[in-house]
Amino acid sequence: MEGMTPMDNEAPTVTRMNELPDRTKDFLSKLDEDDIDNLEDAIKFYATVRTMGHVVKWLAITVLAIIVGIASLYENTLKIWGWFHK
């Protein structure tokens, strides 16, 4: 991407399209309404999957922490019980 200037987002749409690489312009020129709808749906789906990935990650960490906490609590409860019932 050497020699390319960053796209001016404030420029009118026609001018912005001229600043795009040729490959991108060719790709966009071949899209019809259904393709655009599909791309918008794909972008929304990708955002949802990323969000769910974060939720599942933290859910797994929470479940693991609860399991370790219960095991530790059980072990220490037995230890304290042993101190009082010798």
Sequence and secondary structure as in RCSB ss.txt:
>XXXX:A:sequence
MEGMTPMDNEAPTVTRMNELPDRTKDFLSKLDEDDIDNLEDAIKFYATVRTMGHVVKWLAITVLAIIVGIASLYE
NTLKIWGWFHK
>XXXX:A:secstr
 TT     TTS HHHHHHHS HHHHHHHHT  HHHHHHHHHHHHHHHHHHHHHHHHHHHHHHHHHHHHHHHHHHH
HHHHHHHHH  
